[in-house]
Amino acid sequence: MDHPSKGIGRRKVLFALAGSVALTAMTQPMQAVTIARKAPPGPEGPGERAHLAERAIIERHVHMLWGQPGMRLGTLHWPSSLLDQLLLARWCYWWQAHLLDCAIDAAYRARTPERIDRIGDLARGIHTRNLTGWTNGYCDDMSWLVLALERADRLLGVRFGDAVPRLRNALVDGWNPAVGAVPWKIGNDYYSTSAIGPTGIAMARLGNVPRAAQLADFLNTRLRDADSGLVFDGVHEPSGRVNRVLLTYCQGVAIGLETELAVRTGDSGHRDRAAALVAGTADRLTTAGVIAAAAGNDSGLFMGILARYLTQTALALGDTTAARIVHASAQAAWANRAEVDGLPLFGADWTRPVAAPGSLMTFPDLTDPPTGSAPNLTRDLSIQLSAWMLLEADYQLTAAGH
């Protein structure tokens, strides 16, 4: 099923923006939203829980882009300002790629015409708001999007013209042969796990296994921490200066890449690397078996990304430790959620009850709160996406008997 990647012209953009500002200002509700800090137990089934997490994001965050039918994107916060709803002040391409990936999870869990249409709307929204089409100058951004679009085609038969080949070619063009990897940003000297890992996964899934193996070897030889067995954030080349921070999502994409290679090559070395990464993650980056907390903003996605790839290695390689982490994290996130109008609201730390004020006021404010004000991490789309990703992963494992 092909979905055309229709954009809109510059003049139409200006008219659409003007109309969207006026329409949003007139229709934005003014109401207090009450948050139940102690949510009821709710449904026990992982499918029902994933469905509620999906509904919460769709109802709170997903809006039409610039008044254009057939194009939707997610606001970065909830409640959102008018500027946030128009997605003008800040463009988070990779957040939207993960929103699309979660929408694909939901459609794969329970295919409906509405879910398939939503995938099309989100993909077209990304293509239009990105202004330069499918690609940009960041290898991590493009790798997340090509992974989502490849899954939409492979799992659901939904494709978007030449989107996947364009993104694949852009990643190949970003390769630095002198370093043997792709940088975080094309032309930059920083080679991050967050770009190398998902690019390698994409290369493996798109048939370029040798290139994927080179990227896995780069992570293993240049960025592996000898003490923990985990993977550092990245390295500047040619200086060799390593950023030694250990982050959950870096382990997730490294696990995912080694899993893809283990399945495709049958090489036990890749299986062993994946297992060692899972064991190191369980030892260093979990709290009582639950994935370690993140802060808000971009890091809000780190937990969910790890859960996605732990699930893949549990399904493909039978790693029981990976499955236990996902199940424990899902149980904790659900038990510690808050609830707003019957829908879940998750925090950045799945081991603690959501710390949220007793109410949130939604009103037609033009801008987000001042930067000096105390952050409320539950407002971030990234935090809520992590939990949705986690609950879809928990469902996939349960459905497969893990």
BALOBA-1460 file (C-alpha; in Angstrom, 3 decimals):
// residues 402
<rec num="1" residu="m" x="0.000" y="0.000" z="0.000"/>
<rec num="2" residu="d" x="1.760" y="3.152" z="-1.192"/>
<rec num="3" residu="h" x="1.111" y="6.444" z="0.559"/>
<rec num="4" residu="p" x="2.198" y="9.465" z="-1.506"/>
<rec num="5" residu="s" x="4.510" y="11.885" z="0.295"/>
<rec num="6" residu="k" x="2.635" y="15.012" z="-0.652"/>
<rec num="7" residu="g" x="4.118" y="18.286" z="0.564"/>
<rec num="8" residu="i" x="2.662" y="21.779" z="0.463"/>
<rec num="9" residu="g" x="4.055" y="24.874" z="-1.250"/>
<rec num="10" residu="r" x="5.527" y="27.890" z="0.547"/>
<rec num="11" residu="r" x="2.511" y="30.100" z="-0.107"/>
<rec num="12" residu="k" x="0.143" y="27.402" z="1.130"/>
<rec num="13" residu="v" x="2.302" y="27.037" z="4.218"/>
<rec num="14" residu="l" x="1.906" y="30.731" z="5.057"/>
<rec num="15" residu="f" x="-1.866" y="30.654" z="4.583"/>
<rec num="16" residu="a" x="-2.112" y="27.389" z="6.511"/>
<rec num="17" residu="l" x="-0.092" y="28.810" z="9.396"/>
<rec num="18" residu="a" x="-2.192" y="31.941" z="9.613"/>
<rec num="19" residu="g" x="-5.400" y="29.953" z="9.560"/>
<rec num="20" residu="s" x="-4.072" y="27.424" z="12.022"/>
<rec num="21" residu="v" x="-3.066" y="30.107" z="14.538"/>
<rec num="22" residu="a" x="-6.499" y="31.682" z="14.389"/>
<rec num="23" residu="l" x="-8.355" y="28.392" z="14.552"/>
<rec num="24" residu="t" x="-6.245" y="27.066" z="17.424"/>
<rec num="25" residu="a" x="-6.641" y="30.266" z="19.399"/>
<rec num="26" residu="m" x="-10.415" y="30.136" z="19.029"/>
<rec num="27" residu="t" x="-10.809" y="26.458" z="19.826"/>
<rec num="28" residu="q" x="-8.169" y="25.915" z="22.505"/>
<rec num="29" residu="p" x="-9.995" y="24.889" z="25.693"/>
<rec num="30" residu="m" x="-9.631" y="26.724" z="28.981"/>
<rec num="31" residu="q" x="-10.025" y="24.206" z="31.745"/>
<rec num="32" residu="a" x="-8.337" y="22.677" z="34.728"/>
<rec num="33" residu="v" x="-7.247" y="19.072" z="34.311"/>
<rec num="34" residu="t" x="-7.310" y="16.998" z="37.479"/>
<rec num="35" residu="i" x="-4.588" y="14.427" z="37.954"/>
<rec num="36" residu="a" x="-5.196" y="11.333" z="40.043"/>
<rec num="37" residu="r" x="-1.830" y="10.654" z="41.663"/>
<rec num="38" residu="k" x="-2.837" y="7.180" z="42.790"/>
<rec num="39" residu="a" x="-4.282" y="5.529" z="39.721"/>
<rec num="40" residu="p" x="-6.587" y="2.508" z="40.032"/>
<rec num="41" residu="p" x="-5.160" y="-0.903" z="39.052"/>
<rec num="42" residu="g" x="-6.725" y="-0.729" z="35.611"/>
<rec num="43" residu="p" x="-6.603" y="-3.544" z="33.035"/>
<rec num="44" residu="e" x="-4.269" y="-6.447" z="33.680"/>
<rec num="45" residu="g" x="-3.700" y="-7.425" z="30.056"/>
<rec num="46" residu="p" x="-0.613" y="-5.910" z="28.366"/>
<rec num="47" residu="g" x="-2.573" y="-5.287" z="25.176"/>
<rec num="48" residu="e" x="-5.166" y="-3.177" z="26.985"/>
<rec num="49" residu="r" x="-2.435" y="-1.235" z="28.784"/>
<rec num="50" residu="a" x="-0.618" y="-0.527" z="25.519"/>
<rec num="51" residu="h" x="-3.925" y="0.615" z="24.030"/>
<rec num="52" residu="l" x="-4.487" y="3.110" z="26.857"/>
<rec num="53" residu="a" x="-0.955" y="4.475" z="26.525"/>
<rec num="54" residu="e" x="-1.603" y="4.875" z="22.796"/>
<rec num="55" residu="r" x="-4.908" y="6.691" z="23.386"/>
<rec num="56" residu="a" x="-3.332" y="9.043" z="25.911"/>
<rec num="57" residu="i" x="-0.721" y="10.252" z="23.425"/>
<rec num="58" residu="i" x="-3.107" y="10.436" z="20.485"/>
<rec num="59" residu="e" x="-5.636" y="12.484" z="22.452"/>
<rec num="60" residu="r" x="-3.154" y="14.786" z="24.198"/>
<rec num="61" residu="h" x="-0.321" y="15.256" z="21.753"/>
<rec num="62" residu="v" x="-1.271" y="14.414" z="18.164"/>
<rec num="63" residu="h" x="-2.678" y="17.326" z="16.140"/>
<rec num="64" residu="m" x="-3.198" y="18.269" z="12.535"/>
<rec num="65" residu="l" x="-0.163" y="19.991" z="11.038"/>
<rec num="66" residu="w" x="-0.841" y="23.579" z="9.963"/>
<rec num="67" residu="g" x="-4.493" y="22.866" z="9.298"/>
<rec num="68" residu="q" x="-3.643" y="20.393" z="6.515"/>
<rec num="69" residu="p" x="-5.839" y="17.273" z="6.321"/>
<rec num="70" residu="g" x="-3.846" y="14.060" z="6.076"/>
<rec num="71" residu="m" x="-0.872" y="15.457" z="8.018"/>
<rec num="72" residu="r" x="-0.385" y="15.069" z="11.767"/>
<rec num="73" residu="l" x="2.462" y="15.406" z="14.249"/>
<rec num="74" residu="g" x="2.961" y="15.257" z="17.991"/>
<rec num="75" residu="t" x="3.266" y="18.352" z="20.166"/>
<rec num="76" residu="l" x="6.349" y="18.227" z="22.351"/>
<rec num="77" residu="h" x="4.465" y="18.978" z="25.571"/>
<rec num="78" residu="w" x="1.050" y="18.551" z="27.123"/>
<rec num="79" residu="p" x="-0.713" y="20.810" z="27.826"/>
<rec num="80" residu="s" x="0.794" y="22.579" z="24.832"/>
<rec num="81" residu="s" x="1.173" y="26.208" z="23.881"/>
<rec num="82" residu="l" x="-0.007" y="27.527" z="20.527"/>
<rec num="83" residu="l" x="3.612" y="27.772" z="19.394"/>
<rec num="84" residu="d" x="4.162" y="24.148" z="20.370"/>
<rec num="85" residu="q" x="1.057" y="23.030" z="18.493"/>
<rec num="86" residu="l" x="2.317" y="24.775" z="15.361"/>
<rec num="87" residu="l" x="5.743" y="23.078" z="15.768"/>
<rec num="88" residu="l" x="7.556" y="26.293" z="14.903"/>
<rec num="89" residu="a" x="9.767" y="27.061" z="17.893"/>
<rec num="90" residu="r" x="11.452" y="23.662" z="17.957"/>
<rec num="91" residu="w" x="11.512" y="20.811" z="15.481"/>
<rec num="92" residu="c" x="12.307" y="17.381" z="16.980"/>
<rec num="93" residu="y" x="12.550" y="15.152" z="13.919"/>
<rec num="94" residu="w" x="13.645" y="12.113" z="15.943"/>
<rec num="95" residu="w" x="10.802" y="12.404" z="18.486"/>
<rec num="96" residu="q" x="8.360" y="12.294" z="15.575"/>
<rec num="97" residu="a" x="10.173" y="9.271" z="14.107"/>
<rec num="98" residu="h" x="9.633" y="7.418" z="17.386"/>
<rec num="99" residu="l" x="6.002" y="8.543" z="17.511"/>
<rec num="100" residu="l" x="5.613" y="7.007" z="14.049"/>
<rec num="101" residu="d" x="7.357" y="3.822" z="15.211"/>
<rec num="102" residu="c" x="4.980" y="3.525" z="18.189"/>
<rec num="103" residu="a" x="2.005" y="4.023" z="15.857"/>
<rec num="104" residu="i" x="3.373" y="1.129" z="13.787"/>
<rec num="105" residu="d" x="3.617" y="-0.990" z="16.963"/>
<rec num="106" residu="a" x="-0.044" y="-0.288" z="17.697"/>
<rec num="107" residu="a" x="-1.188" y="-1.145" z="14.171"/>
<rec num="108" residu="y" x="0.814" y="-4.359" z="14.272"/>
<rec num="109" residu="r" x="-0.784" y="-5.238" z="17.628"/>
<rec num="110" residu="a" x="-4.313" y="-4.608" z="16.327"/>
<rec num="111" residu="r" x="-4.630" y="-3.474" z="12.727"/>
<rec num="112" residu="t" x="-7.485" y="-1.054" z="12.034"/>
<rec num="113" residu="p" x="-8.104" y="1.416" z="9.175"/>
<rec num="114" residu="e" x="-7.756" y="4.288" z="11.651"/>
<rec num="115" residu="r" x="-4.309" y="3.144" z="12.773"/>
<rec num="116" residu="i" x="-3.112" y="2.643" z="9.199"/>
<rec num="117" residu="d" x="-4.364" y="6.112" z="8.254"/>
<rec num="118" residu="r" x="-2.588" y="7.580" z="11.291"/>
<rec num="119" residu="i" x="0.712" y="6.106" z="10.129"/>
<rec num="120" residu="g" x="0.247" y="7.833" z="6.785"/>
<rec num="121" residu="d" x="-0.702" y="11.125" z="8.423"/>
<rec num="122" residu="l" x="2.354" y="11.087" z="10.694"/>
<rec num="123" residu="a" x="4.788" y="10.173" z="7.913"/>
<rec num="124" residu="r" x="3.418" y="12.940" z="5.667"/>
<rec num="125" residu="g" x="3.567" y="15.349" z="8.585"/>
<rec num="126" residu="i" x="7.267" y="14.588" z="9.119"/>
<rec num="127" residu="h" x="8.006" y="14.937" z="5.409"/>
<rec num="128" residu="t" x="6.274" y="18.320" z="5.232"/>
<rec num="129" residu="r" x="7.453" y="19.876" z="8.511"/>
<rec num="130" residu="n" x="11.045" y="18.795" z="7.876"/>
<rec num="131" residu="l" x="11.005" y="21.256" z="4.925"/>
<rec num="132" residu="t" x="13.851" y="19.387" z="3.171"/>
<rec num="133" residu="g" x="11.800" y="16.262" z="2.539"/>
<rec num="134" residu="w" x="12.758" y="12.988" z="4.196"/>
<rec num="135" residu="t" x="16.431" y="13.710" z="4.839"/>
<rec num="136" residu="n" x="18.445" y="16.129" z="6.932"/>
<rec num="137" residu="g" x="22.064" y="16.425" z="8.019"/>
<rec num="138" residu="y" x="21.888" y="14.162" z="11.091"/>
<rec num="139" residu="c" x="22.600" y="10.460" z="10.797"/>
<rec num="140" residu="d" x="20.857" y="9.632" z="14.068"/>
<rec num="141" residu="d" x="17.655" y="11.404" z="12.961"/>
<rec num="142" residu="m" x="17.592" y="9.717" z="9.566"/>
<rec num="143" residu="s" x="18.367" y="6.276" z="10.962"/>
<rec num="144" residu="w" x="15.426" y="6.430" z="13.395"/>
<rec num="145" residu="l" x="13.065" y="7.422" z="10.591"/>
<rec num="146" residu="v" x="14.257" y="4.822" z="8.100"/>
<rec num="147" residu="l" x="13.849" y="2.137" z="10.782"/>
<rec num="148" residu="a" x="10.241" y="3.185" z="11.312"/>
<rec num="149" residu="l" x="9.435" y="3.390" z="7.597"/>
<rec num="150" residu="e" x="11.069" y="0.017" z="6.894"/>
<rec num="151" residu="r" x="8.944" y="-1.569" z="9.638"/>
<rec num="152" residu="a" x="5.786" y="0.017" z="8.236"/>
<rec num="153" residu="d" x="6.514" y="-1.624" z="4.877"/>
<rec num="154" residu="r" x="7.689" y="-5.002" z="6.216"/>
<rec num="155" residu="l" x="5.066" y="-5.499" z="8.926"/>
<rec num="156" residu="l" x="2.054" y="-3.678" z="7.480"/>
<rec num="157" residu="g" x="2.635" y="-3.273" z="3.752"/>
<rec num="158" residu="v" x="2.553" y="0.521" z="4.071"/>
<rec num="159" residu="r" x="5.242" y="2.345" z="2.102"/>
<rec num="160" residu="f" x="5.989" y="5.914" z="1.140"/>
<rec num="161" residu="g" x="7.412" y="6.086" z="-2.351"/>
<rec num="162" residu="d" x="11.190" y="6.432" z="-2.382"/>
<rec num="163" residu="a" x="11.476" y="7.452" z="1.295"/>
<rec num="164" residu="v" x="13.442" y="4.395" z="2.420"/>
<rec num="165" residu="p" x="15.942" y="4.441" z="-0.493"/>
<rec num="166" residu="r" x="16.516" y="8.175" z="-0.040"/>
<rec num="167" residu="l" x="17.237" y="7.813" z="3.655"/>
<rec num="168" residu="r" x="19.414" y="4.737" z="3.119"/>
<rec num="169" residu="n" x="21.454" y="6.558" z="0.457"/>
<rec num="170" residu="a" x="21.867" y="9.604" z="2.691"/>
<rec num="171" residu="l" x="23.240" y="7.390" z="5.478"/>
<rec num="172" residu="v" x="25.621" y="5.637" z="3.068"/>
<rec num="173" residu="d" x="26.772" y="9.020" z="1.768"/>
<rec num="174" residu="g" x="27.437" y="10.124" z="5.358"/>
<rec num="175" residu="w" x="29.892" y="7.246" z="5.895"/>
<rec num="176" residu="n" x="33.470" y="8.331" z="6.650"/>
<rec num="177" residu="p" x="35.778" y="5.593" z="5.266"/>
<rec num="178" residu="a" x="38.754" y="6.987" z="7.166"/>
<rec num="179" residu="v" x="36.937" y="6.349" z="10.457"/>
<rec num="180" residu="g" x="34.856" y="3.359" z="9.407"/>
<rec num="181" residu="a" x="31.564" y="4.716" z="10.731"/>
<rec num="182" residu="v" x="28.891" y="7.380" z="10.321"/>
<rec num="183" residu="p" x="29.102" y="10.550" z="12.411"/>
<rec num="184" residu="w" x="26.338" y="11.986" z="14.562"/>
<rec num="185" residu="k" x="26.045" y="14.833" z="12.045"/>
<rec num="186" residu="i" x="27.387" y="14.700" z="8.520"/>
<rec num="187" residu="g" x="30.713" y="16.519" z="8.457"/>
<rec num="188" residu="n" x="31.017" y="16.506" z="12.261"/>
<rec num="189" residu="d" x="33.876" y="14.870" z="14.165"/>
<rec num="190" residu="y" x="31.662" y="13.129" z="16.746"/>
<rec num="191" residu="y" x="30.839" y="9.466" z="16.186"/>
<rec num="192" residu="s" x="28.019" y="8.612" z="18.561"/>
<rec num="193" residu="t" x="26.522" y="5.255" z="19.458"/>
<rec num="194" residu="s" x="23.114" y="6.873" z="18.997"/>
<rec num="195" residu="a" x="23.876" y="7.298" z="15.278"/>
<rec num="196" residu="i" x="26.074" y="4.243" z="14.653"/>
<rec num="197" residu="g" x="23.736" y="1.754" z="16.361"/>
<rec num="198" residu="p" x="20.473" y="2.518" z="14.555"/>
<rec num="199" residu="t" x="22.293" y="3.074" z="11.253"/>
<rec num="200" residu="g" x="23.789" y="-0.401" z="11.625"/>
<rec num="201" residu="i" x="20.379" y="-1.910" z="12.397"/>
<rec num="202" residu="a" x="18.963" y="-0.188" z="9.324"/>
<rec num="203" residu="m" x="21.839" y="-1.417" z="7.126"/>
<rec num="204" residu="a" x="21.288" y="-4.995" z="8.330"/>
<rec num="205" residu="r" x="17.546" y="-4.869" z="7.699"/>
<rec num="206" residu="l" x="18.038" y="-3.298" z="4.274"/>
<rec num="207" residu="g" x="20.481" y="-5.984" z="3.154"/>
<rec num="208" residu="n" x="23.886" y="-4.384" z="3.696"/>
<rec num="209" residu="v" x="25.122" y="-6.824" z="6.348"/>
<rec num="210" residu="p" x="28.869" y="-6.152" z="5.780"/>
<rec num="211" residu="r" x="28.389" y="-2.439" z="6.493"/>
<rec num="212" residu="a" x="26.295" y="-3.264" z="9.567"/>
<rec num="213" residu="a" x="29.054" y="-5.576" z="10.803"/>
<rec num="214" residu="q" x="31.638" y="-2.810" z="10.388"/>
<rec num="215" residu="l" x="29.543" y="-0.527" z="12.569"/>
<rec num="216" residu="a" x="29.117" y="-3.219" z="15.215"/>
<rec num="217" residu="d" x="32.872" y="-3.786" z="15.243"/>
<rec num="218" residu="f" x="33.443" y="-0.047" z="15.639"/>
<rec num="219" residu="l" x="31.270" y="0.031" z="18.733"/>
<rec num="220" residu="n" x="32.911" y="-3.082" z="20.115"/>
<rec num="221" residu="t" x="36.509" y="-1.988" z="19.566"/>
<rec num="222" residu="r" x="36.344" y="1.802" z="19.953"/>
<rec num="223" residu="l" x="33.561" y="2.384" z="22.470"/>
<rec num="224" residu="r" x="33.289" y="-0.697" z="24.667"/>
<rec num="225" residu="d" x="33.967" y="-0.057" z="28.368"/>
<rec num="226" residu="a" x="36.309" y="-2.803" z="29.589"/>
<rec num="227" residu="d" x="35.013" y="-2.599" z="33.160"/>
<rec num="228" residu="s" x="31.251" y="-2.798" z="32.620"/>
<rec num="229" residu="g" x="31.127" y="-4.335" z="29.147"/>
<rec num="230" residu="l" x="28.787" y="-1.520" z="28.112"/>
<rec num="231" residu="v" x="29.112" y="0.975" z="25.267"/>
<rec num="232" residu="f" x="30.129" y="4.607" z="25.761"/>
<rec num="233" residu="d" x="28.220" y="7.489" z="24.192"/>
<rec num="234" residu="g" x="30.712" y="8.360" z="21.458"/>
<rec num="235" residu="v" x="34.170" y="9.415" z="20.339"/>
<rec num="236" residu="h" x="35.644" y="12.421" z="18.571"/>
<rec num="237" residu="e" x="37.767" y="11.444" z="15.586"/>
<rec num="238" residu="p" x="40.594" y="11.766" z="14.756"/>
<rec num="239" residu="s" x="41.429" y="13.077" z="18.249"/>
<rec num="240" residu="g" x="40.198" y="9.859" z="19.916"/>
<rec num="241" residu="r" x="38.578" y="11.755" z="22.790"/>
<rec num="242" residu="v" x="35.844" y="9.488" z="24.201"/>
<rec num="243" residu="n" x="32.655" y="10.603" z="25.921"/>
<rec num="244" residu="r" x="32.553" y="7.923" z="28.612"/>
<rec num="245" residu="v" x="28.974" y="8.366" z="29.800"/>
<rec num="246" residu="l" x="26.942" y="5.130" z="29.814"/>
<rec num="247" residu="l" x="23.355" y="5.665" z="28.649"/>
<rec num="248" residu="t" x="20.463" y="3.239" z="28.425"/>
<rec num="249" residu="y" x="19.622" y="3.875" z="24.795"/>
<rec num="250" residu="c" x="23.239" y="3.377" z="23.691"/>
<rec num="251" residu="q" x="23.060" y="-0.142" z="25.107"/>
<rec num="252" residu="g" x="19.687" y="-0.615" z="23.426"/>
<rec num="253" residu="v" x="20.887" y="0.123" z="19.903"/>
<rec num="254" residu="a" x="24.121" y="-1.853" z="20.413"/>
<rec num="255" residu="i" x="22.048" y="-4.840" z="21.584"/>
<rec num="256" residu="g" x="19.724" y="-4.379" z="18.624"/>
<rec num="257" residu="l" x="22.605" y="-4.272" z="16.140"/>
<rec num="258" residu="e" x="24.315" y="-7.377" z="17.538"/>
<rec num="259" residu="t" x="20.967" y="-9.191" z="17.521"/>
<rec num="260" residu="e" x="20.338" y="-8.357" z="13.858"/>
<rec num="261" residu="l" x="23.796" y="-9.642" z="12.948"/>
<rec num="262" residu="a" x="23.455" y="-12.788" z="15.048"/>
<rec num="263" residu="v" x="20.227" y="-13.665" z="13.229"/>
<rec num="264" residu="r" x="21.550" y="-12.825" z="9.758"/>
<rec num="265" residu="t" x="25.034" y="-14.310" z="9.973"/>
<rec num="266" residu="g" x="24.658" y="-17.140" z="12.466"/>
<rec num="267" residu="d" x="27.918" y="-15.927" z="14.016"/>
<rec num="268" residu="s" x="27.959" y="-16.859" z="17.705"/>
<rec num="269" residu="g" x="30.233" y="-13.894" z="18.383"/>
<rec num="270" residu="h" x="27.377" y="-11.476" z="17.761"/>
<rec num="271" residu="r" x="25.087" y="-13.532" z="19.988"/>
<rec num="272" residu="d" x="27.717" y="-13.448" z="22.730"/>
<rec num="273" residu="r" x="28.151" y="-9.683" z="22.411"/>
<rec num="274" residu="a" x="24.392" y="-9.140" z="22.659"/>
<rec num="275" residu="a" x="24.160" y="-11.364" z="25.745"/>
<rec num="276" residu="a" x="27.073" y="-9.555" z="27.409"/>
<rec num="277" residu="l" x="25.440" y="-6.180" z="26.758"/>
<rec num="278" residu="v" x="22.155" y="-7.388" z="28.240"/>
<rec num="279" residu="a" x="23.943" y="-8.716" z="31.332"/>
<rec num="280" residu="g" x="25.885" y="-5.473" z="31.764"/>
<rec num="281" residu="t" x="22.708" y="-3.446" z="31.362"/>
<rec num="282" residu="a" x="20.932" y="-5.530" z="33.991"/>
<rec num="283" residu="d" x="23.868" y="-5.018" z="36.352"/>
<rec num="284" residu="r" x="24.560" y="-1.313" z="35.818"/>
<rec num="285" residu="l" x="21.478" y="0.332" z="34.316"/>
<rec num="286" residu="t" x="18.500" y="-1.112" z="36.168"/>
<rec num="287" residu="t" x="17.021" y="-0.477" z="39.606"/>
<rec num="288" residu="a" x="15.475" y="-3.610" z="41.119"/>
<rec num="289" residu="g" x="15.297" y="-4.980" z="37.578"/>
<rec num="290" residu="v" x="13.626" y="-1.847" z="36.153"/>
<rec num="291" residu="i" x="15.291" y="0.278" z="33.457"/>
<rec num="292" residu="a" x="17.074" y="3.245" z="35.026"/>
<rec num="293" residu="a" x="15.331" y="6.608" z="35.053"/>
<rec num="294" residu="a" x="16.008" y="9.374" z="32.577"/>
<rec num="295" residu="a" x="15.551" y="13.102" z="32.812"/>
<rec num="296" residu="g" x="13.062" y="14.924" z="30.637"/>
<rec num="297" residu="n" x="13.499" y="16.345" z="27.151"/>
<rec num="298" residu="d" x="15.473" y="14.172" z="24.698"/>
<rec num="299" residu="s" x="16.609" y="11.723" z="27.357"/>
<rec num="300" residu="g" x="12.975" y="10.845" z="28.016"/>
<rec num="301" residu="l" x="13.177" y="8.522" z="24.995"/>
<rec num="302" residu="f" x="16.218" y="6.616" z="26.245"/>
<rec num="303" residu="m" x="14.290" y="4.150" z="28.424"/>
<rec num="304" residu="g" x="11.804" y="3.141" z="25.750"/>
<rec num="305" residu="i" x="14.499" y="2.642" z="23.117"/>
<rec num="306" residu="l" x="16.308" y="0.226" z="25.417"/>
<rec num="307" residu="a" x="13.034" y="-1.631" z="26.036"/>
<rec num="308" residu="r" x="12.408" y="-1.946" z="22.281"/>
<rec num="309" residu="y" x="15.736" y="-3.627" z="21.597"/>
<rec num="310" residu="l" x="15.742" y="-5.752" z="24.729"/>
<rec num="311" residu="t" x="12.483" y="-7.117" z="23.374"/>
<rec num="312" residu="q" x="14.031" y="-7.824" z="19.992"/>
<rec num="313" residu="t" x="16.879" y="-9.846" z="21.515"/>
<rec num="314" residu="a" x="14.459" y="-11.711" z="23.784"/>
<rec num="315" residu="l" x="12.300" y="-12.635" z="20.782"/>
<rec num="316" residu="a" x="15.097" y="-13.413" z="18.333"/>
<rec num="317" residu="l" x="17.736" y="-14.935" z="20.618"/>
<rec num="318" residu="g" x="15.676" y="-16.151" z="23.577"/>
<rec num="319" residu="d" x="17.448" y="-13.896" z="26.096"/>
<rec num="320" residu="t" x="15.448" y="-14.370" z="29.302"/>
<rec num="321" residu="t" x="17.265" y="-11.585" z="31.175"/>
<rec num="322" residu="a" x="16.176" y="-9.107" z="28.510"/>
<rec num="323" residu="a" x="12.573" y="-10.298" z="28.772"/>
<rec num="324" residu="r" x="12.614" y="-10.005" z="32.584"/>
<rec num="325" residu="i" x="13.816" y="-6.401" z="32.420"/>
<rec num="326" residu="v" x="11.046" y="-5.442" z="30.002"/>
<rec num="327" residu="h" x="8.320" y="-7.159" z="32.027"/>
<rec num="328" residu="a" x="9.548" y="-5.680" z="35.330"/>
<rec num="329" residu="s" x="9.789" y="-2.203" z="33.803"/>
<rec num="330" residu="a" x="6.287" y="-2.429" z="32.338"/>
<rec num="331" residu="q" x="4.808" y="-3.548" z="35.651"/>
<rec num="332" residu="a" x="6.574" y="-0.723" z="37.493"/>
<rec num="333" residu="a" x="5.655" y="1.966" z="34.967"/>
<rec num="334" residu="w" x="2.017" y="0.930" z="35.078"/>
<rec num="335" residu="a" x="1.865" y="0.654" z="38.865"/>
<rec num="336" residu="n" x="3.419" y="4.105" z="39.329"/>
<rec num="337" residu="r" x="1.473" y="6.009" z="36.695"/>
<rec num="338" residu="a" x="-0.892" y="8.856" z="37.407"/>
<rec num="339" residu="e" x="-4.230" y="9.065" z="35.632"/>
<rec num="340" residu="v" x="-5.969" y="11.949" z="33.871"/>
<rec num="341" residu="d" x="-9.534" y="11.491" z="32.664"/>
<rec num="342" residu="g" x="-9.101" y="7.727" z="32.724"/>
<rec num="343" residu="l" x="-5.880" y="7.721" z="30.682"/>
<rec num="344" residu="p" x="-2.355" y="7.073" z="32.017"/>
<rec num="345" residu="l" x="0.329" y="9.681" z="32.604"/>
<rec num="346" residu="f" x="3.845" y="8.310" z="33.096"/>
<rec num="347" residu="g" x="6.946" y="9.683" z="34.758"/>
<rec num="348" residu="a" x="10.643" y="9.701" z="33.946"/>
<rec num="349" residu="d" x="11.365" y="7.203" z="36.731"/>
<rec num="350" residu="w" x="9.293" y="4.056" z="36.416"/>
<rec num="351" residu="t" x="10.142" y="2.955" z="39.970"/>
<rec num="352" residu="r" x="8.470" y="5.982" z="41.594"/>
<rec num="353" residu="p" x="4.919" y="7.341" z="41.554"/>
<rec num="354" residu="v" x="4.498" y="10.139" z="39.056"/>
<rec num="355" residu="a" x="5.358" y="13.436" z="40.700"/>
<rec num="356" residu="a" x="2.793" y="15.810" z="39.258"/>
<rec num="357" residu="p" x="0.826" y="18.760" z="40.574"/>
<rec num="358" residu="g" x="-2.764" y="18.222" z="41.594"/>
<rec num="359" residu="s" x="-3.982" y="19.925" z="38.423"/>
<rec num="360" residu="l" x="-2.744" y="21.350" z="35.153"/>
<rec num="361" residu="m" x="-4.364" y="24.390" z="33.564"/>
<rec num="362" residu="t" x="-4.807" y="24.232" z="29.804"/>
<rec num="363" residu="f" x="-5.346" y="27.590" z="28.144"/>
<rec num="364" residu="p" x="-4.536" y="29.348" z="24.864"/>
<rec num="365" residu="d" x="-1.059" y="30.510" z="25.900"/>
<rec num="366" residu="l" x="1.178" y="31.519" z="22.997"/>
<rec num="367" residu="t" x="4.416" y="30.258" z="24.483"/>
<rec num="368" residu="d" x="5.649" y="27.590" z="26.848"/>
<rec num="369" residu="p" x="6.359" y="28.438" z="30.507"/>
<rec num="370" residu="p" x="9.532" y="30.474" z="31.198"/>
<rec num="371" residu="t" x="12.720" y="28.431" z="31.221"/>
<rec num="372" residu="g" x="13.345" y="29.447" z="34.823"/>
<rec num="373" residu="s" x="10.196" y="27.712" z="36.021"/>
<rec num="374" residu="a" x="10.416" y="24.252" z="37.559"/>
<rec num="375" residu="p" x="10.180" y="21.552" z="34.868"/>
<rec num="376" residu="n" x="7.311" y="19.100" z="34.933"/>
<rec num="377" residu="l" x="8.766" y="16.090" z="33.170"/>
<rec num="378" residu="t" x="5.398" y="14.439" z="32.677"/>
<rec num="379" residu="r" x="4.629" y="17.159" z="30.118"/>
<rec num="380" residu="d" x="7.258" y="15.839" z="27.694"/>
<rec num="381" residu="l" x="6.130" y="13.766" z="24.735"/>
<rec num="382" residu="s" x="9.441" y="11.909" z="25.004"/>
<rec num="383" residu="i" x="8.560" y="10.585" z="28.473"/>
<rec num="384" residu="q" x="5.133" y="9.402" z="27.379"/>
<rec num="385" residu="l" x="6.517" y="7.825" z="24.188"/>
<rec num="386" residu="s" x="9.016" y="5.828" z="26.236"/>
<rec num="387" residu="a" x="6.214" y="4.338" z="28.282"/>
<rec num="388" residu="w" x="4.071" y="3.603" z="25.214"/>
<rec num="389" residu="m" x="7.074" y="1.923" z="23.565"/>
<rec num="390" residu="l" x="7.652" y="-0.107" z="26.729"/>
<rec num="391" residu="l" x="4.054" y="-1.285" z="26.988"/>
<rec num="392" residu="e" x="3.963" y="-2.300" z="23.319"/>
<rec num="393" residu="a" x="7.192" y="-4.238" z="23.926"/>
<rec num="394" residu="d" x="5.671" y="-5.940" z="26.967"/>
<rec num="395" residu="y" x="2.675" y="-6.927" z="24.846"/>
<rec num="396" residu="q" x="4.887" y="-8.352" z="22.082"/>
<rec num="397" residu="l" x="6.793" y="-10.502" z="24.551"/>
<rec num="398" residu="t" x="3.656" y="-11.742" z="26.274"/>
<rec num="399" residu="a" x="1.941" y="-12.519" z="22.967"/>
<rec num="400" residu="a" x="4.986" y="-14.562" z="21.920"/>
<rec num="401" residu="g" x="4.948" y="-16.538" z="25.166"/>
<rec num="402" residu="h" x="7.954" y="-14.917" z="26.834"/>
